[in-house]
Amino acid sequence: MTDRFSNFADLAEHYAREIATPDYARAFMEQTEFAKLSIEHEPSSSEMPDPETAQSAIEMMLATVFDLFRDTRMEDFASEVAWGIANSFHVVAKRLDDREDAMANRLQEKLREYDPSEVYATDLEDLTMQARSLAECRDAMECMRDHAARIYLVETGRPFSPVRGSRVSSKTNASMIEARDYLAAQKAQRREQFAPSGPVVVFSGGQQFTDIALVEDYLDAIHARVPSMALATTAQNKGADVIAAAWASRHNVPVILCKPDTSRGPSAPYQRNARMLAFKPVEAVVCSGGGIQANLADRLREARIPLHIVRDASAQHEPPAQRAKDPAQAERPAMKRVANGDDLPPF
């Protein structure tokens, strides 16, 4: 944290802004008078939890964990416990999402069996109510998970990443419309969640790269030019990729985690690099690293994608031939960008 504060009140206000999640009221919105979560349950008029109370509870849970261990010999374990809290909300949200998908499939089957009878209409209304109710609970659970993830990021400097499954979240009005429109909206939502529609910026760096300010300067400059960008990283669990993922989380930029397929053996990272070009990136940032980063940079140059090569002290660990090769190879794309009039940071 580079900000300086003259009193605790200013510090507290800054912290509140950093962890603020303004979507609670919307995420906890009740779309219908009655709710039903499964075929065994009768419709219930129970209300959703109070959004302000839910927000305070998440902040209290995470704050208690970090305060308990702070300045003690167990301080290093606070982040692990906090991660577990955020991940528990993610696991439940994922289960609700799966149940909602299953309910949507049943609703789709029912729509194909159209019957003008009153029984059919009642069954269709019942299934739609269940789908809506599950969507409401999923939105609320994802909101709490995202808030916990935000606090985890502020406290640890690392973005929350679940043990398995993607972490996506969005509140749509799909549950406010009827059966066919609900299914159509749900499909559109899934496409946007797992295939972000904005321009893609590719990022990769070595696990020893530690220059946070330098990475953020480059990403800030790109984000200013491409505000709707999505960031595709090589998904390493430390170093430059973690710095970039933390920056993306703070700026609400979607992150596409491009992990190698380990079943392909030693060539997996290089095959992953080739697949990243399928995103048709508009720009790329490659930080100092090893052969994987050098390979990705070569592929990006061959595809004539505007490329930034970013170096810090870890560059001394690169093979000498690669260090000598990079400036010469970077010269042509740099000249191309200047010719196009782009205001890019220097290499």
C-alpha positions as CSV (number, residue, x, y, z in Angstrom):
1,M,0.0,0.0,0.0
2,T,1.6,3.3,-1.1
3,D,-1.1,5.6,0.4
4,R,-0.2,7.6,3.5
5,F,-2.7,8.6,6.2
6,S,-2.4,11.1,9.0
7,N,-5.1,9.5,11.3
8,F,-7.0,6.3,11.8
9,A,-10.3,7.8,10.6
10,D,-8.8,8.3,7.1
11,L,-7.3,4.8,7.1
12,A,-10.6,3.3,8.1
13,E,-12.4,5.2,5.3
14,H,-9.8,4.1,2.8
15,Y,-10.1,0.4,3.9
16,A,-13.9,0.6,3.7
17,R,-13.6,1.9,0.1
18,E,-11.2,-0.9,-0.8
19,I,-13.4,-3.7,0.4
20,A,-16.7,-2.2,-0.6
21,T,-19.1,-4.4,-2.5
22,P,-22.0,-2.3,-3.6
23,D,-24.2,-5.1,-5.1
24,Y,-25.6,-6.5,-1.8
25,A,-29.0,-4.8,-2.2
26,R,-29.4,-6.0,-5.8
27,A,-28.0,-9.5,-5.1
28,F,-30.4,-10.1,-2.2
29,M,-33.4,-8.7,-4.1
30,E,-36.6,-10.8,-3.9
31,Q,-38.0,-11.4,-7.3
32,T,-41.2,-13.1,-6.3
33,E,-43.6,-13.2,-3.3
34,F,-42.9,-16.9,-2.9
35,A,-39.8,-19.1,-3.1
36,K,-39.3,-22.8,-3.6
37,L,-35.9,-24.5,-3.7
38,S,-36.9,-28.1,-4.5
39,I,-39.8,-30.2,-5.6
40,E,-40.1,-31.6,-2.0
41,H,-40.7,-28.1,-0.5
42,E,-43.8,-26.1,-0.4
43,P,-43.7,-22.5,-1.6
44,S,-42.4,-20.3,1.2
45,S,-42.9,-16.6,1.9
46,S,-39.7,-16.3,3.9
47,E,-37.6,-13.2,3.1
48,M,-34.0,-13.1,1.9
49,P,-31.4,-12.1,4.6
50,D,-31.1,-8.4,5.2
51,P,-28.4,-7.2,2.7
52,E,-26.7,-4.8,5.1
53,T,-26.6,-7.4,7.8
54,A,-25.1,-9.9,5.4
55,Q,-22.4,-7.4,4.3
56,S,-21.5,-6.6,7.9
57,A,-21.3,-10.3,8.8
58,I,-18.8,-11.0,6.0
59,E,-16.7,-8.1,7.0
60,M,-16.8,-9.2,10.7
61,M,-15.9,-12.8,9.9
62,L,-12.9,-11.9,7.8
63,A,-11.8,-9.1,10.1
64,T,-12.0,-11.3,13.1
65,V,-9.7,-13.9,11.5
66,F,-7.0,-11.4,10.6
67,D,-7.2,-9.5,13.9
68,L,-7.0,-12.8,15.8
69,F,-3.7,-13.8,14.3
70,R,-2.2,-10.4,13.6
71,D,1.2,-9.8,15.2
72,T,1.3,-13.4,16.6
73,R,3.4,-16.4,15.7
74,M,0.3,-17.7,13.8
75,E,-0.1,-14.6,11.6
76,D,1.1,-16.6,8.5
77,F,-2.0,-18.9,8.8
78,A,-4.6,-16.1,8.8
79,S,-4.7,-16.0,5.0
80,E,-5.3,-19.7,4.8
81,V,-8.2,-19.6,7.2
82,A,-9.6,-16.5,5.4
83,W,-9.2,-18.3,2.0
84,G,-11.2,-21.2,3.5
85,I,-14.1,-18.9,4.4
86,A,-14.2,-17.4,0.9
87,N,-13.9,-20.8,-0.7
88,S,-16.8,-22.2,1.4
89,F,-19.1,-19.6,-0.1
90,H,-17.7,-20.5,-3.5
91,V,-18.4,-24.2,-3.1
92,V,-22.0,-23.5,-2.0
93,A,-22.5,-21.0,-4.8
94,K,-21.2,-23.6,-7.3
95,R,-23.7,-26.3,-6.0
96,L,-26.6,-23.8,-6.3
97,D,-25.4,-23.0,-9.8
98,D,-25.4,-26.8,-10.7
99,R,-28.9,-27.2,-9.2
100,E,-30.1,-24.2,-11.2
101,D,-28.7,-25.7,-14.4
102,A,-30.5,-29.0,-13.7
103,M,-33.7,-27.2,-13.0
104,A,-33.3,-25.2,-16.3
105,N,-32.9,-28.5,-18.2
106,R,-36.1,-29.8,-16.6
107,L,-37.9,-26.6,-17.6
108,Q,-36.6,-27.0,-21.1
109,E,-38.0,-30.5,-21.3
110,K,-41.3,-29.4,-20.0
111,L,-41.5,-26.7,-22.6
112,R,-41.1,-29.3,-25.3
113,E,-44.0,-31.2,-23.9
114,Y,-46.5,-28.4,-24.3
115,D,-50.0,-29.3,-23.0
116,P,-52.9,-26.7,-22.7
117,S,-54.1,-28.3,-19.5
118,E,-54.2,-26.6,-16.1
119,V,-52.0,-29.3,-14.6
120,Y,-49.3,-28.5,-17.2
121,A,-49.5,-24.8,-16.5
122,T,-49.2,-25.5,-12.7
123,D,-46.2,-27.7,-13.2
124,L,-44.5,-25.2,-15.5
125,E,-45.2,-22.4,-13.0
126,D,-43.7,-24.6,-10.2
127,L,-40.5,-25.3,-12.1
128,T,-40.1,-21.7,-13.0
129,M,-40.5,-20.7,-9.4
130,Q,-37.8,-23.2,-8.4
131,A,-35.4,-21.9,-11.1
132,R,-36.0,-18.3,-9.9
133,S,-35.5,-19.2,-6.3
134,L,-32.2,-21.0,-6.9
135,A,-31.0,-18.1,-9.0
136,E,-31.8,-15.7,-6.1
137,C,-29.9,-17.8,-3.6
138,R,-27.0,-18.2,-6.0
139,D,-26.7,-14.5,-6.6
140,A,-26.7,-13.8,-2.8
141,M,-24.1,-16.5,-2.2
142,E,-21.8,-15.2,-5.0
143,C,-22.1,-11.7,-3.7
144,M,-20.9,-12.8,-0.2
145,R,-18.1,-14.9,-1.8
146,D,-17.0,-11.9,-3.9
147,H,-17.0,-9.7,-0.9
148,A,-15.0,-12.2,1.1
149,A,-12.6,-12.5,-1.9
150,R,-12.2,-8.7,-2.0
151,I,-11.3,-8.5,1.7
152,Y,-8.9,-11.4,1.2
153,L,-7.2,-9.5,-1.7
154,V,-6.9,-6.3,0.4
155,E,-5.5,-8.1,3.4
156,T,-3.1,-10.4,1.6
157,G,-2.3,-8.7,-1.7
158,R,-3.3,-11.9,-3.5
159,P,-6.5,-12.5,-5.4
160,F,-8.7,-15.3,-4.2
161,S,-8.7,-18.3,-6.4
162,P,-11.0,-21.3,-5.6
163,V,-9.5,-24.8,-5.3
164,R,-11.6,-25.9,-8.3
165,G,-14.1,-24.4,-10.8
166,S,-14.3,-20.9,-12.2
167,R,-15.2,-17.9,-10.1
168,V,-17.8,-16.0,-12.0
169,S,-20.6,-13.8,-10.8
170,S,-23.3,-11.6,-12.3
171,K,-26.7,-10.4,-11.4
172,T,-29.1,-10.6,-14.4
173,N,-32.8,-10.0,-14.7
174,A,-33.3,-13.5,-16.0
175,S,-35.3,-14.5,-13.0
176,M,-37.7,-11.6,-13.6
177,I,-39.0,-13.0,-16.8
178,E,-40.9,-16.2,-17.7
179,A,-39.8,-19.6,-18.8
180,R,-38.6,-19.3,-22.4
181,D,-37.0,-15.8,-21.8
182,Y,-35.4,-17.1,-18.6
183,L,-33.7,-19.9,-20.5
184,A,-32.5,-17.7,-23.3
185,A,-31.1,-15.1,-20.8
186,Q,-29.4,-17.9,-18.9
187,K,-27.6,-19.1,-22.0
188,A,-26.5,-15.6,-22.9
189,Q,-25.2,-15.2,-19.3
190,R,-23.2,-18.4,-19.4
191,R,-21.6,-17.4,-22.7
192,E,-20.4,-14.1,-21.2
193,Q,-19.2,-15.6,-18.0
194,F,-17.0,-18.2,-19.6
195,A,-16.1,-16.4,-22.8
196,P,-15.8,-12.7,-22.0
197,S,-16.8,-10.6,-25.0
198,G,-14.3,-7.7,-24.5
199,P,-10.9,-7.4,-26.3
200,V,-8.4,-9.8,-24.8
201,V,-5.0,-8.7,-23.5
202,V,-2.5,-11.6,-23.0
203,F,-0.2,-11.5,-19.9
204,S,2.6,-13.7,-18.7
205,G,5.7,-13.4,-16.5
206,G,8.1,-15.4,-14.5
207,Q,7.5,-16.7,-10.9
208,Q,10.4,-14.6,-9.6
209,F,9.1,-11.3,-11.0
210,T,8.4,-8.9,-8.2
211,D,8.1,-5.4,-9.6
212,I,4.5,-4.7,-8.7
213,A,4.5,-1.0,-9.7
214,L,6.0,-1.7,-13.1
215,V,3.3,-4.3,-14.0
216,E,0.5,-2.0,-12.8
217,D,1.9,0.9,-14.8
218,Y,1.7,-1.2,-18.0
219,L,-1.8,-2.6,-17.2
220,D,-3.1,0.8,-16.2
221,A,-2.0,2.3,-19.5
222,I,-3.6,-0.5,-21.5
223,H,-6.8,-0.4,-19.5
224,A,-7.1,3.4,-20.1
225,R,-7.0,2.6,-23.9
226,V,-9.1,-0.6,-23.7
227,P,-11.5,-0.2,-20.8
228,S,-13.6,-3.2,-21.8
229,M,-10.5,-5.5,-21.8
230,A,-10.3,-9.1,-20.5
231,L,-7.0,-10.3,-19.2
232,A,-5.7,-13.7,-20.2
233,T,-2.9,-14.9,-18.0
234,T,-0.7,-18.0,-17.9
235,A,-2.1,-18.7,-14.4
236,Q,1.0,-19.3,-12.4
237,N,0.5,-19.2,-8.6
238,K,3.2,-16.6,-7.8
239,G,5.2,-13.9,-9.5
240,A,4.0,-11.7,-12.3
241,D,0.8,-13.6,-13.0
242,V,-0.4,-13.1,-9.4
243,I,0.5,-9.4,-9.6
244,A,-1.6,-9.1,-12.8
245,A,-4.5,-11.1,-11.3
246,A,-4.6,-8.9,-8.2
247,W,-4.6,-5.7,-10.4
248,A,-7.5,-7.2,-12.5
249,S,-9.5,-8.0,-9.4
250,R,-9.1,-4.4,-8.1
251,H,-10.2,-3.0,-11.5
252,N,-13.0,-5.4,-12.1
253,V,-11.3,-6.8,-15.2
254,P,-12.3,-10.3,-16.2
255,V,-9.5,-12.8,-15.9
256,I,-9.1,-15.8,-18.2
257,L,-6.9,-18.4,-16.5
258,C,-5.0,-20.3,-19.2
259,K,-3.6,-23.3,-17.4
260,P,-1.5,-25.9,-19.2
261,D,-3.0,-29.3,-19.8
262,T,-0.7,-31.4,-17.6
263,S,-1.7,-34.6,-19.3
264,R,0.3,-33.5,-22.3
265,G,3.6,-33.7,-20.4
266,P,6.6,-31.3,-20.6
267,S,5.2,-29.6,-23.8
268,A,2.0,-28.6,-22.1
269,P,3.0,-25.0,-21.3
270,Y,4.1,-24.4,-24.9
271,Q,0.9,-25.9,-26.3
272,R,-1.0,-23.6,-23.9
273,N,0.9,-20.6,-25.3
274,A,-0.2,-21.6,-28.8
275,R,-3.8,-21.8,-27.7
276,M,-3.7,-18.4,-26.2
277,L,-3.4,-16.9,-29.7
278,A,-6.9,-18.2,-30.4
279,F,-8.2,-15.4,-28.2
280,K,-7.1,-13.0,-31.0
281,P,-5.5,-10.6,-28.4
282,V,-5.3,-6.9,-29.2
283,E,-2.2,-6.4,-27.1
284,A,0.2,-8.4,-24.9
285,V,2.6,-8.0,-21.9
286,V,5.4,-10.5,-21.2
287,C,7.5,-10.0,-18.2
288,S,10.9,-11.4,-17.4
289,G,10.9,-15.1,-16.9
290,G,12.2,-18.2,-18.6
291,G,11.7,-20.3,-21.7
292,I,7.9,-20.4,-21.4
293,Q,7.8,-16.6,-21.5
294,A,10.3,-16.4,-24.4
295,N,8.2,-18.9,-26.4
296,L,5.1,-16.9,-25.8
297,A,6.8,-13.7,-26.8
298,D,8.0,-15.3,-30.0
299,R,4.5,-16.5,-30.9
300,L,3.1,-13.1,-30.3
301,R,5.7,-11.4,-32.5
302,E,5.0,-13.9,-35.3
303,A,1.3,-13.1,-35.0
304,R,2.2,-9.4,-35.1
305,I,0.4,-8.6,-31.9
306,P,1.5,-5.4,-30.2
307,L,3.9,-6.6,-27.5
308,H,5.4,-5.1,-24.3
309,I,8.6,-6.8,-22.9
310,V,8.8,-5.9,-19.2
311,R,12.0,-6.5,-17.3
312,D,13.1,-6.3,-13.6
313,A,16.0,-7.7,-11.7
314,S,14.9,-11.2,-12.4
315,A,15.9,-10.7,-16.1
316,Q,19.4,-11.6,-15.0
317,H,18.2,-15.2,-14.6
318,E,17.3,-15.5,-18.3
319,P,19.6,-17.3,-20.7
320,P,22.1,-14.8,-22.2
321,A,21.1,-15.6,-25.8
322,Q,17.5,-14.7,-25.0
323,R,18.4,-11.4,-23.4
324,A,20.4,-10.4,-26.4
325,K,17.7,-11.6,-28.8
326,D,14.7,-9.8,-27.2
327,P,15.6,-6.1,-27.9
328,A,16.2,-6.8,-31.6
329,Q,13.0,-8.8,-31.9
330,A,11.0,-6.2,-30.0
331,E,12.2,-3.4,-32.3
332,R,9.9,-4.1,-35.2
333,P,6.6,-4.3,-33.3
334,A,7.6,-1.2,-31.3
335,M,8.1,0.7,-34.6
336,K,4.7,-0.5,-35.8
337,R,2.9,0.8,-32.8
338,V,4.6,4.2,-33.1
339,A,3.6,4.3,-36.7
340,N,0.0,3.6,-35.7
341,G,0.0,6.5,-33.3
342,D,-0.6,4.5,-30.1
343,D,0.6,6.1,-26.9
344,L,2.3,3.0,-25.4
345,P,4.7,2.9,-22.5
346,P,8.3,2.2,-23.6
347,F,9.8,-1.3,-23.5
